[in-house]
Amino acid sequence: MRVLVADDSRVMRQIVVRTLRQAGYDWDVREAPDGAAALEMVRADEPDLVLSDWNMPEMTGIELLRALRREGFDTPFAFVTSEGSPEMRQTADEAGALFLIAKPFTAETFRDAIEPVLA
């Protein structure tokens, strides 16, 4: 699996990558510092999964998801973000996100969200 992790915090990207590994996913992970960079990376080499923060400069996560869908990419997409309000979850779902993991999270949180998607 090739995964793109988009988050404006380098530390948070590292935490997401570490948590994926702790959950047993030893995937090929690339990192993007914001939604605009992530969009360019997907255009250049589409990954198997995008894990994105919601709030980022340049282009937010929801803007990234909508841009990908407009351009015809059906790349599996999920959010790992600091907020998980019912409204955000509904917006993410309506835009086509697979799931939304709210921080703080654990390896088990990732497994619970990812396993049904992989099945």
N, C-alpha and C positions, 0 to 999 in steps of 0.2 A: 504494500500500500504506500502510495505517495501522498503526503498530507502537507497542506499549506496552513501555517498558523499566522494569522494577521492580528497584531495588537501593537499599539503605539508604545507600550512599555516593554523594553527589552527583558526586564526581570520577569514580567508576567509571561512573555513568550517562553522563557526558559522554564518557568514553573509548569506551564501547560505541557511542554515537551517531556519534562521529568515525570509528570503525573501520568502521561500516556505510557511511558516506559514502565512505571510502577504498576500500571493496570495490565501489563503484559503485551502491550502493543509496541513492538520494536520496528517501527515504521521509518521510512525515509521521510524526514521532516525538513521542509524549507520554511523560512520565516519572512514575513513582510511587516514593515513598520507602520503601515496604514492601508486603508482601503484602496487608494489609487495605485499604490505599488502592487498590492495583491491582484488587482484587476489586470495589470500589465503582465504579472507572472502567470496568471491563468491563461491569458491570451497566448503567451509564448510557449507554455508547456502545461497543459491542463492536468491538475492533480486528481487523485481519486477521491479526495475529501478536503473541504475547506473548513477550518475552525477559526471563527472570527470574533473579535471583540465587537461590541455594538458602537461605543463612543470612541471615535478616532478622528484626528485632524485629516484634512484633505478630502476624505470620503469616509463616511460612517459605514459600519458593517451592513446596515439595512440598505444603504445606497449601493454598496458593493453587490449584495445579493440581487437587488433589482436590476442593476446594470448587467450582471451576468445573465440573468434570465432574458432581458431585452435582446442581448446579443446571441441568444440561442444556446448558451451553455446550460446543461442540466446537471452540472457538477454537484454531487451531494454537499450540502452546506449546513453548518450548525453554528450556534453562538455559544461562546464562553465569555460571560460578561458579569459585571458587578451588580446588575439589576435583573430582577426576574419577575416584574409585576405581571399580573394577568393581562394587562393591555399590551405589554411588550411581547409576551408569549403569543398572544393572538395575532399581533402584527407579524411576528416572525413566521408563525404557522401559515398565515394567509399569503406571505411572500414566497413560501416554499421551503422554509428551513425544516430540517429533520428533527431538531431538538434545540433546546436552550438550557445550558448549564449555568447556574448562577454561582458566583464566587461567594464564600469559599467552597471549594470542592475537594473531593478525595478521589483516589484511584477507583474506588467502588462506584462513586458517582459517574465517572467516565464509563466504566464497564456497563453499568445499568442503562446508560443512554446509548452507547455504541453497539452493544451486542444485538439488540433487536434490528438495528439497521444492517448489520453484517449478515444476519440470518437469511 
